[in-house]
Amino acid sequence: MKFQVLLGVASSLVFQVDAHGYAVFPKARQTFCYEDGTAKGWFNNFESEPCQQAFDISGTYPFIQQNKFAANVIDFNNQQAVEAMVPDGHLCSGGDSRKAGVDILSADWKRDKLAAGETFTYRLRATAPHNPSFWKFYISKPSYDTASSPLSWSDLEPLADVGNVPVQDGYYYMDLQMPSDRPDGSLATIFTRWQRDDAAGEGFYMCSDVVITGGSSPSPTPSPSSSSTTTTTTPATTTSTSTTTSTTSSFEGGQCTGDPCANTSFCRSKWGFCGSSSDYCNAESIWTPSCTSPSTTTTPVPTTSTTTSSTTSTTTTTTTTTAFGGQCGGDPCNNSSFCRSKWGFCGASSAYCNAESVWTPSCGSSPSSSSEGSSRRRLLRGQQTHEHYVFCPI
């Protein structure tokens, strides 16, 4: 028993020495999720849907490593070298694929509030202070939407550059000013880069999502013009005719290099996610409805009347649905409309249904009730929820 306690304390001390820091205001994504996941136990009941999805993708790793979202860039004064190590779409995870869950698309990430034009005190908990170092802060552009695309360098604009700052009582404090031109209620992501000045070029990267208050009210969105439907009745003569017209519907632009969407009226964006808005359907789409063109056949009804009469045409549209991509190496989900992610969890969002899925509805099997499948699911859940760590107070 003494050996087990000493081993747990030793493990905790090693973890502390290897730790570095995380933003507490505005709070980093992984820190929000860590607090959410441990509020009612040990990562088994998230209130935040994005945190649950991040857990389904990456397990507990990004949360228990909340203070080590780091990447080494030896040539750290070269922005191109930094962007190569922390690439577009993986900024919030610091370029670490093991923490990719915090890069998912969602409008529902938890957010702190900041006022437009406000000077606020940024705080980072330094579990292992690093000096000398410098800081670069960015804020997402007004056009960026966390639900439409993962954060890229081109989505950011500079917020502040800060030099070497001394640690105070285990925290770094810096005064930053929010842009004054952001409308009230708008959303933004603050991206932090804390760079050590050392031979290894170790830097720390994290995202803090915020909602902006007190700014100017956004301009009202014009109401869309009402659409009208016109029905045309064409007189028919005594001559009997039969006409077949083939019509092909296509979306302007886009490519056909990606997997079809489960809903064939949706487009797949360049980031691999499906939807029907212009964020998904545009010139950079990798799949659009025109990639599987529906055909429309119109056959007028022949008439033999000696007088002029109205002929009503019947239109039949046949749409071929192409199944969603993925593999069929995993167990089916209990709900046959769900996909099983590569981590073994089931759901209907893009976190589950993607090119790395191990089972999708297109695999064609009904959910298995065999003891083998059930045992495997219980094992997967057990692997995710029965992890034990001992921490020393920080």
C-alpha positions as CSV (number, residue, x, y, z in Angstrom):
1,M,0.0,0.0,0.0
2,K,2.8,2.4,0.9
3,F,4.5,1.6,-2.4
4,Q,1.3,2.5,-4.4
5,V,0.9,5.8,-2.6
6,L,4.6,6.7,-3.2
7,L,4.3,5.7,-6.8
8,G,1.2,7.9,-7.3
9,V,2.9,10.9,-5.7
10,A,6.1,10.4,-7.8
11,S,4.0,10.2,-11.0
12,S,2.3,13.5,-10.0
13,L,5.6,15.2,-9.4
14,V,6.9,14.1,-12.8
15,F,3.7,15.5,-14.4
16,Q,4.1,18.8,-12.6
17,V,7.7,19.3,-13.7
18,D,6.7,18.6,-17.3
19,A,3.8,21.1,-17.2
20,H,3.9,24.7,-18.5
21,G,0.7,26.8,-18.6
22,Y,-2.8,27.4,-19.8
23,A,-5.0,30.5,-20.2
24,V,-7.5,31.1,-17.3
25,F,-8.9,34.4,-18.7
26,P,-10.1,34.3,-21.3
27,K,-10.2,30.6,-20.6
28,A,-8.7,28.2,-23.1
29,R,-10.9,25.6,-24.8
30,Q,-9.1,22.6,-23.1
31,T,-9.4,24.3,-19.7
32,F,-13.2,24.7,-20.1
33,C,-13.4,21.1,-21.1
34,Y,-11.2,19.9,-18.2
35,E,-13.4,21.7,-15.7
36,D,-16.6,20.4,-17.4
37,G,-15.3,16.8,-17.5
38,T,-14.3,16.7,-13.9
39,A,-17.3,18.5,-12.4
40,K,-19.3,15.3,-11.8
41,G,-16.6,12.7,-11.8
42,W,-13.8,11.7,-14.1
43,F,-14.7,12.7,-17.7
44,N,-17.9,10.8,-18.0
45,N,-20.6,13.4,-18.1
46,F,-19.9,16.6,-20.2
47,E,-22.5,19.3,-20.3
48,S,-20.8,20.9,-23.3
49,E,-21.5,19.2,-26.6
50,P,-18.2,20.3,-28.2
51,C,-16.3,19.0,-25.2
52,Q,-18.1,15.7,-25.5
53,Q,-17.2,15.5,-29.2
54,A,-13.6,16.5,-28.4
55,F,-13.5,13.6,-25.8
56,D,-15.0,11.2,-28.3
57,I,-12.2,12.1,-30.8
58,S,-9.1,12.5,-28.5
59,G,-10.1,10.9,-25.1
60,T,-8.9,12.6,-21.9
61,Y,-5.4,13.5,-23.4
62,P,-6.0,17.1,-24.3
63,F,-7.7,17.8,-21.0
64,I,-5.1,16.3,-18.6
65,Q,-2.4,17.9,-20.8
66,Q,-4.2,21.3,-20.8
67,N,-0.9,23.0,-19.8
68,K,1.2,21.4,-22.6
69,F,-0.3,22.5,-25.9
70,A,3.2,22.9,-27.3
71,A,5.3,22.6,-30.5
72,N,9.0,23.0,-31.0
73,V,10.1,25.4,-33.8
74,I,13.9,25.9,-33.9
75,D,13.6,28.8,-36.3
76,F,10.8,30.4,-34.2
77,N,11.4,33.9,-35.6
78,N,10.4,32.6,-39.0
79,Q,6.6,32.8,-39.3
80,Q,6.6,30.3,-42.2
81,A,8.5,27.8,-40.0
82,V,5.9,28.3,-37.2
83,E,3.0,27.8,-39.6
84,A,4.6,24.7,-41.0
85,M,4.7,23.1,-37.5
86,V,1.3,24.5,-36.4
87,P,-0.6,24.2,-39.7
88,D,-4.0,25.6,-40.7
89,G,-6.9,23.7,-39.1
90,H,-4.8,22.6,-36.2
91,L,-4.1,25.9,-34.4
92,C,-6.2,25.3,-31.3
93,S,-4.5,21.9,-30.7
94,G,-1.0,23.4,-31.2
95,G,-0.4,21.2,-34.2
96,D,-0.6,18.0,-32.0
97,S,-2.9,15.4,-33.7
98,R,-3.3,13.7,-30.3
99,K,-5.3,16.8,-29.2
100,A,-7.2,17.2,-32.4
101,G,-10.6,17.1,-30.6
102,V,-10.3,20.8,-29.7
103,D,-10.1,21.7,-33.4
104,I,-13.6,20.5,-34.2
105,L,-16.3,22.8,-35.7
106,S,-18.9,24.1,-33.3
107,A,-20.8,27.3,-32.6
108,D,-21.2,26.1,-29.0
109,W,-17.7,26.3,-27.5
110,K,-17.9,27.8,-24.0
111,R,-17.0,31.5,-24.0
112,D,-15.9,34.3,-21.7
113,K,-17.3,37.8,-22.2
114,L,-15.2,40.8,-23.3
115,A,-16.5,44.3,-24.1
116,A,-15.6,45.9,-27.5
117,G,-12.8,48.4,-26.9
118,E,-12.2,47.1,-23.4
119,T,-8.7,46.8,-21.9
120,F,-8.6,43.6,-20.0
121,T,-6.0,41.6,-18.1
122,Y,-5.0,38.4,-19.8
123,R,-4.0,35.7,-17.2
124,L,-2.1,32.5,-17.8
125,R,-1.5,29.9,-15.1
126,A,2.2,29.2,-15.3
127,T,2.7,25.7,-13.9
128,A,6.3,25.9,-15.1
129,P,7.4,29.5,-15.8
130,H,9.6,30.1,-18.9
131,N,11.8,33.2,-19.2
132,P,13.0,34.7,-21.4
133,S,10.0,34.4,-23.7
134,F,7.7,36.6,-25.7
135,W,4.0,36.6,-26.5
136,K,1.9,37.1,-29.7
137,F,-1.9,37.5,-29.4
138,Y,-4.3,37.3,-32.4
139,I,-8.1,37.7,-32.7
140,S,-10.2,36.1,-35.4
141,K,-11.5,38.3,-38.2
142,P,-15.2,39.3,-38.0
143,S,-15.9,37.0,-40.9
144,Y,-14.7,33.9,-39.1
145,D,-17.2,31.3,-37.8
146,T,-16.2,28.5,-35.5
147,A,-19.0,26.4,-36.9
148,S,-18.0,26.7,-40.5
149,S,-14.2,26.1,-40.7
150,P,-11.3,25.2,-38.4
151,L,-9.1,28.1,-37.5
152,S,-6.4,29.0,-40.0
153,W,-3.7,31.6,-39.9
154,S,-5.5,33.7,-42.6
155,D,-8.5,33.9,-40.2
156,L,-6.5,35.9,-37.7
157,E,-5.5,39.5,-37.3
158,P,-2.9,40.8,-34.7
159,L,-4.2,41.8,-31.3
160,A,-0.9,42.5,-29.4
161,D,2.8,41.7,-29.2
162,V,4.3,41.5,-25.7
163,G,7.9,41.0,-24.7
164,N,9.4,39.1,-21.8
165,V,7.0,39.2,-18.8
166,P,8.0,38.2,-15.2
167,V,5.8,35.6,-13.5
168,Q,3.9,36.8,-10.5
169,D,2.6,34.3,-7.9
170,G,2.4,31.5,-10.5
171,Y,0.7,33.6,-13.2
172,Y,1.6,35.8,-16.2
173,Y,-0.5,39.0,-16.4
174,M,-0.8,41.2,-19.5
175,D,-3.1,44.1,-20.4
176,L,-4.7,43.7,-23.8
177,Q,-7.2,45.8,-25.6
178,M,-10.2,44.5,-27.6
179,P,-11.0,46.0,-31.0
180,S,-13.6,48.7,-30.7
181,D,-15.4,48.0,-34.0
182,R,-16.9,44.6,-33.2
183,P,-20.7,44.6,-32.9
184,D,-22.5,43.6,-29.7
185,G,-23.1,39.9,-29.5
186,S,-20.5,38.9,-32.1
187,L,-18.2,35.9,-31.5
188,A,-14.4,35.8,-31.7
189,T,-11.5,33.5,-31.0
190,I,-8.4,34.8,-29.3
191,F,-5.3,32.8,-30.3
192,T,-2.3,32.9,-28.0
193,R,1.3,32.1,-28.9
194,W,3.7,32.0,-26.0
195,Q,7.2,31.5,-27.4
196,R,10.3,30.5,-25.3
197,D,13.6,32.0,-26.4
198,D,15.6,28.8,-26.2
199,A,17.5,26.4,-28.4
200,A,14.6,24.0,-28.8
201,G,12.2,26.7,-29.8
202,E,9.4,25.5,-27.6
203,G,6.2,27.4,-28.0
204,F,2.7,27.1,-26.5
205,Y,-0.5,27.6,-28.6
206,M,-4.1,27.8,-27.4
207,C,-7.6,29.1,-28.4
208,S,-9.9,31.1,-26.1
209,D,-13.4,31.7,-27.4
210,V,-15.2,34.9,-26.4
211,V,-18.5,36.7,-27.0
212,I,-18.2,40.5,-27.4
213,T,-20.5,42.9,-25.5
214,G,-21.2,46.6,-25.6
215,G,-20.3,47.1,-29.3
216,S,-22.3,48.8,-32.0
217,S,-25.5,47.0,-33.0
218,P,-25.1,45.0,-36.2
219,S,-26.9,46.3,-39.3
220,P,-30.2,44.6,-39.9
221,T,-30.2,41.8,-42.4
222,P,-32.6,42.6,-45.3
223,S,-35.6,40.3,-45.5
224,P,-35.4,38.0,-48.5
225,S,-37.7,38.8,-51.3
226,S,-40.8,36.6,-51.5
227,S,-40.7,34.1,-54.3
228,S,-43.7,33.3,-56.5
229,T,-44.7,30.2,-58.4
230,T,-46.3,30.6,-61.9
231,T,-48.3,27.8,-63.4
232,T,-48.6,27.8,-67.1
233,T,-51.4,26.0,-68.9
234,T,-50.6,25.1,-72.5
235,P,-53.5,24.5,-75.0
236,A,-53.4,21.2,-76.8
237,T,-54.6,20.4,-80.3
238,T,-56.1,17.3,-81.9
239,T,-52.6,16.1,-82.8
240,S,-51.4,13.4,-80.5
241,T,-47.7,14.0,-79.4
242,S,-45.4,12.5,-76.9
243,T,-42.3,14.4,-75.7
244,T,-39.6,13.5,-73.3
245,T,-37.4,16.3,-71.9
246,S,-34.2,15.5,-69.8
247,T,-33.1,18.3,-67.4
248,T,-29.8,18.2,-65.5
249,S,-29.5,20.3,-62.3
250,S,-26.0,21.5,-61.3
251,F,-24.4,23.8,-58.7
252,E,-22.1,26.5,-60.0
253,G,-18.5,25.7,-59.1
254,G,-17.0,23.1,-56.8
255,Q,-15.2,19.9,-57.4
256,C,-16.0,16.2,-57.1
257,T,-12.9,15.0,-55.3
258,G,-14.4,14.3,-51.9
259,D,-16.9,11.8,-50.4
260,P,-20.6,12.5,-51.0
261,C,-22.6,13.9,-48.1
262,A,-25.2,11.6,-46.5
263,N,-27.8,14.2,-47.5
264,T,-27.3,14.5,-51.2
265,S,-28.7,18.1,-51.2
266,F,-25.7,19.2,-49.1
267,C,-22.2,20.2,-50.2
268,R,-18.9,19.1,-48.7
269,S,-16.6,22.1,-47.8
270,K,-12.9,22.0,-48.5
271,W,-12.5,21.1,-44.8
272,G,-14.6,17.9,-45.3
273,F,-17.8,19.0,-43.6
274,C,-21.4,19.0,-45.0
275,G,-24.0,21.7,-45.1
276,S,-26.3,23.7,-47.4
277,S,-25.1,27.3,-46.8
278,S,-22.6,29.3,-48.8
279,D,-19.9,28.2,-46.2
280,Y,-20.2,24.7,-47.6
281,C,-21.4,25.3,-51.2
282,N,-18.8,27.4,-53.0
283,A,-16.1,27.3,-55.5
284,E,-13.8,25.4,-53.1
285,S,-16.3,22.6,-52.3
286,I,-14.9,19.1,-52.8
287,W,-18.4,17.6,-53.4
288,T,-21.7,19.2,-54.5
289,P,-25.1,17.8,-55.5
290,S,-24.1,18.2,-59.2
291,C,-21.5,15.4,-58.6
292,T,-24.5,13.0,-58.6
293,S,-26.8,14.8,-61.0
294,P,-30.5,14.1,-60.6
295,S,-32.4,13.5,-63.8
296,T,-35.8,15.0,-64.5
297,T,-38.1,13.5,-67.1
298,T,-41.2,15.3,-68.3
299,T,-43.8,13.5,-70.4
300,P,-46.8,15.6,-71.6
301,V,-50.1,13.6,-71.7
302,P,-51.2,13.1,-75.3
303,T,-54.6,14.5,-76.3
304,T,-57.1,13.5,-79.0
305,S,-59.8,16.2,-78.3
306,T,-61.1,18.1,-81.3
307,T,-61.3,21.2,-79.2
308,T,-58.7,23.1,-77.3
309,S,-58.1,21.8,-73.8
310,S,-55.6,22.2,-70.9
311,T,-53.0,19.5,-70.5
312,T,-51.3,18.9,-67.2
313,S,-47.8,17.5,-67.3
314,T,-46.5,15.2,-64.6
315,T,-42.9,15.5,-63.5
316,T,-41.0,12.6,-61.9
317,T,-37.7,13.2,-60.3
318,T,-35.4,10.3,-59.5
319,T,-32.4,10.9,-57.3
320,T,-29.7,8.4,-56.7
321,T,-28.3,8.6,-53.2
322,T,-24.6,7.8,-52.8
323,A,-23.6,6.4,-49.5
324,F,-21.3,8.3,-47.2
325,G,-17.6,7.2,-47.2
326,G,-15.6,5.5,-44.4
327,Q,-14.7,1.9,-43.7
328,C,-16.7,-1.1,-42.5
329,G,-14.2,-2.7,-40.1
330,G,-16.0,-1.7,-36.9
331,D,-19.1,-2.8,-35.1
332,P,-22.4,-1.3,-36.3
333,C,-24.1,1.3,-34.2
334,N,-27.3,0.5,-32.3
335,N,-28.9,3.4,-34.3
336,S,-28.4,2.3,-37.9
337,S,-28.4,6.0,-39.0
338,F,-25.3,6.7,-36.9
339,C,-21.6,6.3,-37.8
340,R,-18.9,4.9,-35.6
341,S,-15.8,7.1,-35.3
342,K,-12.3,5.7,-35.4
343,W,-12.3,6.0,-31.6
344,G,-15.3,3.6,-31.4
345,F,-18.1,6.0,-30.5
346,C,-21.4,6.5,-32.4
347,G,-23.1,9.7,-33.5
348,A,-24.5,11.5,-36.5
349,S,-22.3,14.6,-36.6
350,S,-19.2,15.1,-38.7
351,A,-17.1,14.1,-35.7
352,Y,-18.4,10.6,-36.2
353,C,-19.3,10.5,-39.9
354,N,-16.1,11.1,-41.9
355,A,-13.5,9.4,-44.0
356,E,-12.0,7.7,-40.9
357,S,-15.2,6.2,-39.7
358,V,-15.0,2.5,-39.0
359,W,-18.7,1.9,-39.7
360,T,-21.3,4.0,-41.5
361,P,-24.9,3.4,-42.6
362,S,-23.6,2.5,-46.1
363,C,-21.9,-0.6,-44.7
364,G,-25.4,-2.1,-45.0
365,S,-25.5,-4.1,-41.7
366,S,-28.1,-3.8,-39.1
367,P,-26.8,-3.1,-35.6
368,S,-25.3,-6.2,-34.0
369,S,-26.7,-7.6,-30.8
370,S,-24.0,-10.2,-30.4
371,S,-22.1,-10.6,-27.2
372,E,-18.9,-9.9,-29.0
373,G,-20.0,-6.5,-30.3
374,S,-21.5,-5.6,-26.9
375,S,-18.3,-6.6,-25.1
376,R,-16.2,-4.5,-27.4
377,R,-18.4,-1.5,-26.8
378,R,-18.2,-2.0,-23.1
379,L,-14.4,-2.3,-23.4
380,L,-14.2,0.9,-25.4
381,R,-16.2,2.8,-22.8
382,G,-14.1,1.3,-20.1
383,Q,-10.9,2.4,-21.7
384,Q,-12.2,6.0,-22.0
385,T,-13.7,6.4,-18.5
386,H,-11.6,4.2,-16.1
387,E,-8.4,6.1,-16.1
388,H,-6.9,7.2,-12.8
389,Y,-4.3,10.0,-12.1
390,V,-3.0,11.5,-9.0
391,F,-2.0,15.2,-9.0
392,C,-0.2,17.3,-6.5
393,P,-1.8,20.8,-5.8
394,I,-0.4,23.4,-8.2
